[in-house]
Amino acid sequence: MQLNHDNSYFVTQQFPITIVCDNVTNAPNIGSLFRISDAFGVEKLILCGSSIHLGRRMTKTSRSTERIVNYHIEKTALATVKALKTKNYHIIALEITNTSIPIHEFKLSHAKQPIALIVGNENFGINDALLKQADTVTHINMFGANSSMNVVQATNIALYELTKQLTTNL
């Protein structure tokens, strides 16, 4: 029998993870980020940029999770990340760079320290100023011809790894 909302065995849980979106502007991507924020028990979703629209296209994809996910819209990701650093967040950037480490090799050192996961713009990724603020830069190993994947799919994989480690360390 397929399980649904009424008969599933999942326990609601929230993790000390904040997703910081650096100019993610595509409405279906934003809607999907709301859905995965709910699915993975993310504490907060922060959408940063000057062109963030929460219209009908976004809500169609989010399936009403924008009503239950704690979120904010901020002008700049850099100011947001700097503020989180002052609150002792471990800043993790999800970006392929010449010094990034594979997400499956990254190990959380302090399960109690809150995490800010920075994800980047659909076309340009995370800007360099934000990458310099990161305590850790991680990437997802790619085995095909393309060197990147959709921001939502990448965020899914990163959240799976992070919440797996957090549940193991509880």
Summary of the structure (lengths in Angstrom):
residues: 170
radius of gyration: 15.6
end to end distance: 31.1
largest distance: 49.6
contacts: 515
relative contact order: 0.20
helix: 35%
strand: 22%
